[in-house]
Amino acid sequence: MNQSDTSPSGRPAPTDRPDLPANMLPPEERQQTFQPTTLPGRIAKALTPAIGLAITLVGLIYTLDVFVYINVFLFSEQFYAILYGLIFAGGFTMLPMTKARASTGQTWFDLALAVVGFGVGVYLGVTWPQIVRTAGMLITERTVVSTIALILILELTRRAFGWSLVLLTAAFMAYALFKNHIPGPMGGRATSWARLSNYMVTDTSALLGMVPAVVFGMVFAFLLFGRALFLTGGGNFFTEISMSLMGHRRGGPAKVAVFASGLFGSLSGSASGNVVVTGTITIPMMIRNGFRPATAGAVEAVASTGGSLLPPIMGATAFVMAEFLQLPYHEIVRAALVPALLYYIALFVQVDLEAGRLGLRGMKRSELPKLLTTLLRGWSYMVPLAALLYCLFVLYLTPTKSALITTAVVIAISYFGPQPMTWTKFKDTLITSGTGMIELGLVAAIAGLILGIINLTGIGLLISQQVLALAGGNLIVMLVLTALCSIVLGMSMPVTASYVILSVLAAPALTQAGISELSAHLFVFYFAALSFLTPPVCVAVFVAATIADSDPMDTAWQSMKLAIVAYIVPFVFVMDPGLLLIGSLSGIALNITSALLGLGAISIALVGFARGPVKAPLRIAFLAIGIGAFLPDVTTSLICMVLILAGLALVLRGGQEERSTA
């Protein structure tokens, strides 16, 4: 892929894609690609870049502590409020009210709501010192503003993410208002609307609490870094590196998808958005190479979903988790590293075996970029990544500082690379970082509201007690119930939002059962992410199936098969944290080795191929001993490892004999 194949944002150019419905495109790209037919639509489109620029500038003032240097004291909550006001305004100018409006543009009503939303943010920001002084007092004016803010947030959430988050939030609100009518332990004293609305909007445990602190700080800084990197050609470099390394191998396009989508996904944190960005290139490549459309879509969906599990960035969730657990960020990254690598190794192995089963070859080397040439031309993209890792894991700087320093490195080093940061690209970086914050800001808002209700009502503790009682002291039953709860709550919901909710609803039950906080939080996080692959909703799969023109449910089952290790690993690290790099060196080494052999055996069982076809009885045996290798028992693991090695020797020798006979 040459430089002309990218859009101004550094993403694959829309012209290279299959035709996608407008509502499937990322909002900022949808904003660029359609021409509104109405006057308010044209006004909204003109306003959106200005709002995006304003969001970025306010975010930079906040993250750089500009007011501290000029001896002006402002509460952090004042910045959050102003940013929310800009996000509300940008949301109503960018997100269509209905699917039909996606092709015609915004209405006067949308513009009016944008003005009201900005006004709400300004009101909260300006009056925040007074709100602090009168905390706990129910003032009518504040109740009215809080009610308006809640209506605006719910409407923007519906536009951005659909009805699921809105209905979930409404259910929590209804519980707080009417729990006096609920019998049994879940009942209790109800909350008035005035108290509930004021608490949700003006309390530092809700809308203006910990979640926006993370999103408007660390997440914003990394978003700025990512946009700067991609606008200077980093996205194209990652794709070329992936093609250079993997394209010539059997099933090369699928391996390119695994490699590239993991890199993109770790930065974006959006599984379905990542499928749109990378899948529109990789899925047609896989189909042309000989993969079934359902398999091609599944590979992309699984690779894109895994990006949110992959350190060092892990979307936005790693930052939120570090804040929740009050642990250094690098400890979260270290713990998440091995499970994420196992996820991608298992996917890579299954893709390789499937390509072998189908007799597929790689792409011609003449069609691929040369590795050395790509590295020499793209050295300027590796320097910022090295700088980021150095800041995070050697200097132990905060993630926010690390990302801001690395952004400066990207800009400076770009002048020595193939795509220098021109004034136009710099302006686009600022604008697209701001517009990219709109959906992230809505995630922060809705997660903050739900977190506030949970804190106000104490429902999190009540649910934990019910889960413990239902499990009857059986850890496996409790883990299965928690996994199912995490998948259901995660459906159609951004993974960061679902993690925030699950961290106070589901994780406490696990910690009360004696599981470490880190293991419990990673457990619910994993299954929240896997909701993007698990039927019946599986948003990332449906997007991939649309691009692949395949049956959605067939694609979903293929996705679950490819991601099978991800459904097993969380149970393993909860019962034995060796995979989280916790414990003795020998124990960690045994856990990792047995997991690698186990995923290899399971992959052979699912695909039915090693060096040649594997018959059904042997596939069943591989599946059983593969699962056994993951069990947190030293004796069982060692026995299964020996059996796997013996089985591998058997099938590899059998495949070699078949080829020599042929």
C-alpha distance (Angstrom), angle and dihedral (degrees) to the residues before:
residue distance angle dihedral
M1 . . .
N2 3.77 . .
Q3 3.76 129.5 .
S4 3.76 93.6 -92.8
D5 3.78 90.0 65.0
T6 3.77 93.2 74.8
S7 3.76 131.6 82.6
P8 3.80 122.5 -130.0
S9 3.80 88.4 -90.6
G10 3.78 91.1 59.8
R11 3.80 91.7 -110.2
P12 3.79 125.1 121.4
A13 3.76 108.3 -73.3
P14 3.79 114.9 -98.6
T15 3.79 90.1 -130.0
D16 3.80 89.4 66.9
R17 3.78 92.1 58.2
P18 3.76 135.3 89.2
D19 3.79 111.1 -105.3
L20 3.79 107.3 -83.2
P21 3.80 129.4 -169.5
A22 3.80 110.1 -96.9
N23 3.80 91.9 -120.5
M24 3.84 90.3 60.3
L25 3.79 94.3 59.4
P26 3.81 120.6 91.0
P27 3.85 108.0 -92.3
E28 3.80 96.1 -114.1
E29 3.81 91.5 48.9
R30 3.79 91.0 46.6
Q31 3.81 86.6 52.6
Q32 3.83 90.2 54.7
T33 3.79 97.6 45.1
F34 3.81 103.7 50.7
Q35 3.79 130.2 65.8
P36 3.82 112.5 -144.0
T37 3.79 116.0 -131.0
T38 3.81 97.6 -154.9
L39 3.81 131.5 71.1
P40 3.84 94.6 -121.1
G41 3.80 88.1 47.4
R42 3.80 90.9 55.3
I43 3.81 90.7 46.3
A44 3.81 90.7 50.5
K45 3.79 92.0 49.4
A46 3.80 90.4 50.3
L47 3.81 92.4 48.5
T48 3.81 97.0 48.4
P49 3.86 97.2 74.6
A50 3.80 90.6 48.7
I51 3.79 90.6 50.8
G52 3.81 90.6 47.5
L53 3.80 90.4 51.7
A54 3.81 90.8 48.8
I55 3.82 91.6 51.0
T56 3.81 90.7 52.4
L57 3.80 94.2 47.0
V58 3.82 93.2 49.2
G59 3.81 89.2 45.3
L60 3.80 90.9 52.5
I61 3.80 91.9 48.0
Y62 3.81 88.4 52.6
T63 3.82 98.2 44.4
L64 3.82 93.8 43.1
D65 3.84 92.6 48.0
V66 3.79 90.0 -130.4
F67 3.81 94.1 166.9
V68 3.81 91.2 54.3
Y69 3.81 89.9 62.3
I70 3.80 92.1 53.5
N71 3.82 92.8 45.3
V72 3.81 95.8 -113.7
F73 3.79 115.1 138.5
L74 3.80 118.6 -144.4
F75 3.79 129.1 165.1
S76 3.79 115.8 -114.9
E77 3.81 86.8 -127.0
Q78 3.80 89.4 63.4
F79 3.80 89.7 60.0
Y80 3.81 90.7 46.8
A81 3.80 90.7 51.6
I82 3.81 94.1 49.9
L83 3.80 90.6 46.4
Y84 3.80 90.4 49.8
G85 3.81 89.1 51.1
L86 3.80 90.8 53.4
I87 3.82 91.0 44.5
F88 3.81 91.0 51.6
A89 3.80 89.8 49.9
G90 3.80 92.5 46.6
G91 3.78 92.0 45.6
F92 3.79 93.4 55.7
T93 3.81 92.5 46.4
M94 3.81 94.0 46.6
L95 3.82 109.0 31.3
P96 3.82 115.2 69.9
M97 3.80 119.1 -131.1
T98 3.81 92.4 -131.5
K99 3.80 137.1 7.1
A100 3.79 89.0 -103.8
R101 3.80 90.2 57.6
A102 3.82 90.4 56.0
S103 3.80 88.5 80.6
T104 3.82 99.1 40.6
G105 3.79 104.8 38.0
Q106 3.77 137.8 -125.0
T107 3.81 126.5 -35.3
W108 3.79 133.6 -133.1
F109 3.80 86.7 -100.1
D110 3.82 89.9 58.9
L111 3.80 90.7 51.5
A112 3.81 90.5 49.3
L113 3.80 90.3 51.4
A114 3.82 89.4 49.2
V115 3.81 90.0 55.6
V116 3.81 92.0 46.8
G117 3.81 91.4 47.7
F118 3.79 92.2 51.5
G119 3.79 89.4 47.3
V120 3.81 91.4 53.4
G121 3.80 91.0 53.1
V122 3.80 92.8 47.6
Y123 3.81 91.1 48.0
L124 3.80 92.4 52.8
G125 3.79 91.8 45.1
V126 3.80 96.3 48.3
T127 3.82 96.3 42.2
W128 3.80 96.7 40.7
P129 3.84 95.5 105.7
Q130 3.81 88.0 54.2
I131 3.81 90.9 46.2
V132 3.81 89.1 54.5
R133 3.82 92.1 49.6
T134 3.82 92.8 49.3
A135 3.81 97.7 38.7
G136 3.79 111.7 157.3
M137 3.80 94.7 23.3
L138 3.82 115.1 118.6
I139 3.80 105.0 -136.0
T140 3.81 117.0 -177.6
E141 3.80 94.8 -137.9
R142 3.79 90.9 52.7
T143 3.80 91.9 47.4
V144 3.81 90.5 53.5
V145 3.81 92.2 49.7
S146 3.80 91.1 45.9
T147 3.80 91.0 51.0
I148 3.80 91.3 50.7
A149 3.81 90.4 47.9
L150 3.81 91.5 52.3
I151 3.81 92.4 49.5
L152 3.81 91.3 49.6
I153 3.82 93.3 47.7
L154 3.80 92.9 49.3
E155 3.81 92.4 48.1
L156 3.81 93.3 48.5
T157 3.81 90.1 46.5
R158 3.81 89.4 53.3
R159 3.79 90.6 51.2
A160 3.79 94.4 46.9
F161 3.81 103.1 37.0
G162 3.80 108.4 11.5
W163 3.78 130.5 -116.9
S164 3.81 101.1 -50.5
L165 3.81 97.5 81.7
V166 3.81 91.6 40.8
L167 3.81 92.5 52.3
L168 3.80 91.7 45.3
T169 3.81 91.4 51.9
A170 3.81 90.9 45.4
A171 3.82 89.6 51.5
F172 3.81 91.4 53.5
M173 3.80 90.5 47.3
A174 3.81 91.2 49.4
Y175 3.80 89.6 50.7
A176 3.80 91.3 53.3
L177 3.82 92.0 47.9
F178 3.81 99.1 43.2
K179 3.80 107.9 23.7
N180 3.81 89.5 115.6
H181 3.83 85.6 74.5
I182 3.83 93.0 54.5
P183 3.82 114.7 94.9
G184 3.78 125.0 -141.8
P185 3.79 130.3 23.0
M186 3.82 93.6 -32.3
G187 3.81 91.3 62.3
G188 3.78 127.1 86.2
R189 3.76 145.6 126.3
A190 3.81 114.0 -23.3
T191 3.80 124.7 -130.3
S192 3.80 124.3 -128.3
W193 3.79 119.5 -119.5
A194 3.81 91.6 -116.8
R195 3.80 92.5 54.8
L196 3.80 94.0 41.5
S197 3.81 95.9 49.1
N198 3.81 93.2 44.6
Y199 3.79 91.7 48.6
M200 3.80 94.6 47.4
V201 3.80 94.7 49.8
T202 3.81 106.5 30.1
D203 3.81 105.3 29.5
T204 3.80 119.8 97.3
S205 3.81 89.6 -133.5
A206 3.80 91.9 62.9
L207 3.83 134.9 29.5
L208 3.81 94.5 -3.9
G209 3.78 97.2 37.3
M210 3.79 140.4 93.8
V211 3.82 98.9 -41.7
P212 3.84 96.6 60.1
A213 3.81 88.4 43.1
V214 3.80 88.4 61.8
V215 3.81 97.6 37.8
F216 3.82 96.8 45.4
G217 3.80 91.1 43.4
M218 3.80 118.5 32.5
V219 3.80 98.7 13.9
F220 3.80 92.9 47.6
A221 3.81 91.0 50.5
F222 3.81 92.2 51.8
L223 3.80 91.5 45.2
L224 3.81 89.0 54.4
F225 3.81 89.9 49.3
G226 3.81 92.1 49.2
R227 3.80 93.9 49.0
A228 3.80 92.4 48.3
L229 3.81 90.8 49.2
F230 3.81 94.6 48.7
L231 3.80 94.9 43.7
T232 3.79 89.9 55.9
G233 3.82 90.5 52.8
G234 3.80 102.2 -89.0
G235 3.80 93.5 130.3
N236 3.78 91.7 55.4
F237 3.81 90.0 47.2
F238 3.82 91.9 54.3
T239 3.80 90.6 50.4
E240 3.82 92.7 48.6
I241 3.81 91.8 47.8
S242 3.80 89.6 50.7
M243 3.80 91.5 50.0
S244 3.81 92.6 45.5
L245 3.80 92.6 51.8
M246 3.80 101.3 37.1
G247 3.79 111.0 15.0
H248 3.82 97.3 87.1
R249 3.82 95.0 50.0
R250 3.80 122.5 92.3
G251 3.78 109.0 -74.9
G252 3.81 86.1 12.6
P253 3.83 98.5 166.8
A254 3.82 90.9 55.3
K255 3.80 90.9 50.7
V256 3.80 89.5 48.9
A257 3.81 87.5 53.7
V258 3.80 91.6 51.2
F259 3.80 93.4 48.9
A260 3.81 99.2 40.6
S261 3.80 97.1 40.5
G262 3.79 91.5 51.3
L263 3.81 90.7 54.7
F264 3.79 94.1 44.6
G265 3.80 93.1 43.1
S266 3.77 95.1 53.0
L267 3.80 89.3 57.9
S268 3.80 98.4 40.6
G269 3.80 100.8 38.4
S270 3.81 90.2 -158.1
A271 3.80 113.8 111.6
S272 3.80 97.2 -168.2
G273 3.82 92.8 40.5
N274 3.79 90.0 50.8
V275 3.81 90.7 51.3
V276 3.81 88.9 55.9
V277 3.81 93.2 47.1
T278 3.81 99.9 46.0
G279 3.80 103.5 14.2
T280 3.77 95.1 65.1
I281 3.81 86.7 66.5
T282 3.82 103.2 31.8
I283 3.82 99.8 42.4
P284 3.84 95.6 58.2
M285 3.84 88.3 44.8
M286 3.82 90.7 54.2
I287 3.80 93.1 47.5
R288 3.81 91.4 49.9
N289 3.81 88.4 50.5
G290 3.82 90.8 57.8
F291 3.80 106.6 -93.1
R292 3.80 117.9 136.1
P293 3.84 111.3 -103.9
A294 3.82 90.8 -117.7
T295 3.81 90.9 51.9
A296 3.81 92.3 46.7
G297 3.79 91.2 51.1
A298 3.80 91.2 46.3
V299 3.82 93.5 51.0
E300 3.80 91.0 52.8
A301 3.81 93.7 44.7
V302 3.81 92.9 50.1
A303 3.81 93.7 44.3
S304 3.80 92.2 48.3
T305 3.81 93.9 46.5
G306 3.79 90.9 50.7
G307 3.79 90.2 59.9
S308 3.80 90.4 78.3
L309 3.83 88.4 56.3
L310 3.81 95.2 47.9
P311 3.84 120.7 98.4
P312 2.91 146.0 -105.5
I313 3.82 95.4 41.4
M314 3.84 104.7 11.5
G315 3.79 92.3 -171.6
A316 3.79 104.8 -79.4
T317 3.78 99.9 -48.0
A318 3.81 98.3 88.7
F319 3.80 90.2 62.3
V320 3.81 93.1 48.2
M321 3.80 91.1 47.0
A322 3.79 92.2 50.6
E323 3.81 89.1 52.0
F324 3.80 93.2 47.2
L325 3.80 94.6 48.4
Q326 3.81 94.8 36.8
L327 3.80 89.1 -129.7
P328 3.81 128.0 138.2
Y329 3.79 111.3 -93.0
H330 3.80 92.7 -122.0
E331 3.83 90.2 59.9
I332 3.81 90.7 57.3
V333 3.80 90.1 48.8
R334 3.81 93.2 47.8
A335 3.80 92.3 50.0
A336 3.81 93.2 48.2
L337 3.82 95.8 46.8
V338 3.82 103.1 84.1
P339 3.85 96.9 42.8
A340 3.81 89.6 50.4
L341 3.81 92.4 48.7
L342 3.82 90.3 49.2
Y343 3.81 88.4 52.1
Y344 3.80 92.8 55.1
I345 3.80 95.6 38.8
A346 3.81 89.8 54.0
L347 3.80 90.8 48.5
F348 3.81 91.4 47.5
V349 3.83 92.5 48.9
Q350 3.81 93.0 49.3
V351 3.80 91.4 47.9
D352 3.81 90.4 50.2
L353 3.81 93.1 48.2
E354 3.81 92.2 46.4
A355 3.81 90.1 51.4
G356 3.80 89.3 50.0
R357 3.81 91.8 48.8
L358 3.81 90.4 52.0
G359 3.81 92.9 43.8
L360 3.81 92.7 -121.7
R361 3.77 123.9 165.3
G362 3.74 132.0 -153.1
M363 3.77 127.6 -101.8
K364 3.80 119.2 -80.4
R365 3.79 112.7 -89.6
S366 3.80 88.6 -131.2
E367 3.84 88.2 63.4
L368 3.80 93.3 51.8
P369 3.80 132.5 77.5
K370 3.80 113.1 -106.7
L371 3.80 113.2 -108.7
L372 3.80 97.8 -135.3
T373 3.80 92.3 45.8
T374 3.80 90.7 49.0
L375 3.80 92.5 49.1
L376 3.80 93.5 47.4
R377 3.78 92.5 47.8
G378 3.80 93.7 42.7
W379 3.80 102.4 41.0
S380 3.80 88.3 115.0
Y381 3.83 89.7 67.1
M382 3.80 93.4 53.9
V383 3.80 94.1 53.4
P384 3.84 94.6 65.7
L385 3.81 91.5 47.3
A386 3.79 90.2 51.0
A387 3.81 89.4 47.0
L388 3.81 90.5 51.7
L389 3.80 92.8 51.6
Y390 3.81 90.9 45.2
C391 3.81 92.3 52.1
L392 3.81 93.3 46.0
F393 3.79 103.0 40.7
V394 3.81 106.3 22.6
L395 3.80 104.8 32.0
Y396 3.83 91.5 29.0
L397 3.78 91.6 -141.8
T398 3.79 117.9 167.8
P399 3.81 114.5 -87.5
T400 3.81 90.3 -113.9
K401 3.81 94.0 54.1
S402 3.80 91.3 42.6
A403 3.80 92.4 53.2
L404 3.81 94.0 46.1
I405 3.81 92.6 48.3
T406 3.79 90.4 47.7
T407 3.80 90.9 49.6
A408 3.80 88.5 56.2
V409 3.82 88.7 49.0
V410 3.82 90.2 51.7
I411 3.79 91.4 53.3
A412 3.82 94.7 45.0
I413 3.81 97.0 43.8
S414 3.81 93.1 45.2
Y415 3.81 89.7 76.1
F416 3.81 87.8 67.7
G417 3.81 93.6 47.0
P418 3.81 136.6 73.1
Q419 3.83 96.0 -89.6
P420 3.82 113.1 37.7
M421 3.79 120.2 -160.5
T422 3.79 101.8 -98.9
W423 3.79 122.7 -170.1
T424 3.81 90.0 -100.9
K425 3.80 91.9 52.0
F426 3.80 91.0 45.7
K427 3.80 90.3 52.6
D428 3.81 90.5 46.8
T429 3.81 89.7 50.3
L430 3.79 91.0 55.8
I431 3.81 94.0 44.0
T432 3.81 98.0 44.9
S433 3.80 91.8 44.8
G434 3.79 88.0 56.7
T435 3.79 95.8 45.6
G436 3.80 88.9 45.7
M437 3.80 88.1 56.6
I438 3.81 92.0 60.2
E439 3.80 96.2 79.2
L440 3.81 91.7 36.3
G441 3.80 89.0 51.9
L442 3.80 90.4 51.5
V443 3.81 89.1 51.3
A444 3.81 88.5 52.6
A445 3.80 91.2 47.9
I446 3.79 97.7 49.7
A447 3.82 93.2 41.1
G448 3.79 89.7 49.8
L449 3.81 91.7 50.9
I450 3.80 93.4 50.5
L451 3.80 91.2 44.5
G452 3.80 88.9 52.0
I453 3.81 93.2 52.5
I454 3.80 91.1 47.8
N455 3.81 90.3 52.3
L456 3.80 92.6 45.3
T457 3.80 96.7 48.4
G458 3.80 100.6 32.7
I459 3.80 89.6 -132.5
G460 3.80 91.8 141.2
L461 3.81 92.5 65.5
L462 3.81 91.2 43.9
I463 3.82 92.3 52.6
S464 3.81 91.1 47.3
Q465 3.80 89.9 53.2
Q466 3.81 91.1 49.3
V467 3.82 92.0 49.8
L468 3.81 90.8 49.9
A469 3.80 91.0 49.5
L470 3.81 92.8 46.2
A471 3.81 92.2 50.0
G472 3.79 90.6 51.7
G473 3.79 92.3 -144.8
N474 3.82 93.7 -55.6
L475 3.80 108.4 133.6
I476 3.82 95.5 -159.7
V477 3.82 91.7 52.1
M478 3.80 90.0 48.4
L479 3.81 92.1 50.2
V480 3.81 92.2 48.9
L481 3.82 91.3 48.9
T482 3.81 90.8 48.0
A483 3.81 91.9 47.7
L484 3.81 91.7 50.8
C485 3.81 90.9 46.7
S486 3.82 90.4 50.0
I487 3.81 93.0 50.1
V488 3.82 93.4 47.3
L489 3.81 94.0 47.0
G490 3.80 91.0 44.8
M491 3.80 94.9 55.6
S492 3.82 112.8 115.7
M493 3.81 89.5 -6.0
P494 3.82 129.6 111.3
V495 3.78 108.0 -101.7
T496 3.81 93.9 -123.3
A497 3.81 91.9 53.7
S498 3.80 92.7 47.1
Y499 3.81 90.9 47.8
V500 3.82 91.4 52.4
I501 3.80 90.9 51.9
L502 3.79 94.5 44.2
S503 3.79 92.5 47.1
V504 3.81 89.3 67.0
L505 3.81 99.2 30.6
A506 3.82 105.9 39.5
A507 3.81 109.7 13.1
P508 3.85 95.2 63.5
A509 3.82 90.5 61.8
L510 3.80 89.4 57.0
T511 3.80 93.7 47.5
Q512 3.81 90.4 49.1
A513 3.81 87.0 55.4
G514 3.81 89.9 58.3
I515 3.81 100.7 -95.0
S516 3.80 116.2 137.3
E517 3.79 116.4 -103.5
L518 3.80 93.4 -120.2
S519 3.82 92.9 51.9
A520 3.80 91.8 45.9
H521 3.80 94.0 50.5
L522 3.81 93.5 46.1
F523 3.82 88.7 48.9
V524 3.81 94.7 56.6
F525 3.81 90.7 40.3
Y526 3.81 92.1 55.2
F527 3.78 94.4 50.8
A528 3.80 92.2 43.7
A529 3.82 87.5 56.5
L530 3.82 91.6 45.6
S531 3.80 89.8 58.9
F532 3.82 85.2 79.8
L533 3.82 87.9 65.8
T534 3.81 101.9 33.4
P535 3.83 121.2 92.0
P536 2.95 141.9 -91.2
V537 3.85 96.6 38.4
C538 3.87 105.3 14.2
V539 3.81 96.4 155.0
A540 3.82 96.6 -170.2
V541 3.80 90.6 52.3
F542 3.80 93.5 51.1
V543 3.81 91.1 50.8
A544 3.81 90.3 49.6
A545 3.82 91.2 46.4
T546 3.81 89.9 53.4
I547 3.81 90.9 53.8
A548 3.83 92.5 43.7
D549 3.82 92.7 43.8
S550 3.81 88.4 -131.8
D551 3.79 134.7 137.7
P552 3.85 106.4 -80.9
M553 3.81 96.3 -141.3
D554 3.81 92.8 46.0
T555 3.80 87.9 50.9
A556 3.81 90.0 47.9
W557 3.81 93.8 54.0
Q558 3.80 90.4 46.7
S559 3.82 88.2 51.5
M560 3.80 92.8 52.0
K561 3.81 89.7 49.9
L562 3.81 92.2 51.0
A563 3.82 91.7 46.5
I564 3.82 95.3 43.9
V565 3.81 93.5 119.8
A566 3.80 90.3 57.8
Y567 3.81 89.3 60.0
I568 3.83 90.7 52.5
V569 3.82 104.7 39.0
P570 3.86 97.5 65.9
F571 3.82 90.5 57.6
V572 3.80 88.6 51.0
F573 3.81 98.7 50.4
V574 3.80 91.8 45.0
M575 3.81 91.6 57.7
D576 3.81 95.5 35.7
P577 3.83 117.2 17.5
G578 3.80 94.3 -159.0
L579 3.82 90.1 109.4
L580 3.82 87.0 58.3
L581 3.83 88.1 58.3
I582 3.80 90.3 -108.3
G583 3.81 119.3 134.9
S584 3.79 136.8 25.2
L585 3.79 120.6 -14.1
S586 3.81 92.0 -119.2
G587 3.80 91.9 50.1
I588 3.80 92.1 48.8
A589 3.82 91.4 48.4
L590 3.82 91.6 49.9
N591 3.81 92.2 48.5
I592 3.79 93.7 49.8
T593 3.82 94.2 44.6
S594 3.80 93.8 48.3
A595 3.81 90.6 46.0
L596 3.81 91.8 52.1
L597 3.79 92.4 49.7
G598 3.79 90.3 43.3
L599 3.79 94.4 53.3
G600 3.81 89.5 47.7
A601 3.80 91.4 53.2
I602 3.80 92.9 46.2
S603 3.81 90.6 48.7
I604 3.81 91.6 53.1
A605 3.81 89.8 48.3
L606 3.80 94.0 50.9
V607 3.81 97.1 43.5
G608 3.80 96.8 36.6
F609 3.78 93.5 -139.5
A610 3.79 138.1 97.4
R611 3.78 116.4 149.7
G612 3.79 85.9 -25.3
P613 3.82 137.5 -4.7
V614 3.82 115.2 -45.6
K615 3.80 117.1 -143.7
A616 3.80 123.2 -125.3
P617 3.85 99.3 -104.0
L618 3.79 91.6 51.9
R619 3.81 91.2 45.6
I620 3.80 90.1 55.1
A621 3.80 90.1 48.9
F622 3.82 91.7 49.5
L623 3.81 90.5 50.3
A624 3.81 93.0 50.8
I625 3.80 97.1 46.4
G626 3.82 90.8 40.2
I627 3.79 90.9 58.3
G628 3.81 89.3 42.4
A629 3.80 90.5 56.9
F630 3.81 89.2 62.9
L631 3.81 94.1 54.5
P632 3.83 113.1 113.2
D633 3.80 94.5 -121.4
V634 3.79 119.9 105.0
T635 3.80 96.6 -147.5
T636 3.80 94.0 46.8
S637 3.81 91.6 46.5
L638 3.80 93.1 50.8
I639 3.82 93.1 47.9
C640 3.81 91.7 48.3
M641 3.80 91.7 47.2
V642 3.81 90.9 54.4
L643 3.81 91.0 47.1
I644 3.80 91.5 49.1
L645 3.80 92.0 51.1
A646 3.80 89.9 48.8
G647 3.79 90.9 48.5
L648 3.80 91.8 48.7
A649 3.79 90.8 51.1
L650 3.80 89.0 50.7
V651 3.80 97.2 50.1
L652 3.80 94.7 40.4
R653 3.79 91.5 51.1
G654 3.80 90.4 45.3
G655 3.80 91.8 51.5
Q656 3.79 91.2 48.8
E657 3.82 91.4 50.9
E658 3.82 91.0 49.3
R659 3.81 91.1 53.3
S660 3.82 93.3 46.4
T661 3.83 90.3 49.7
A662 3.80 90.5 49.2
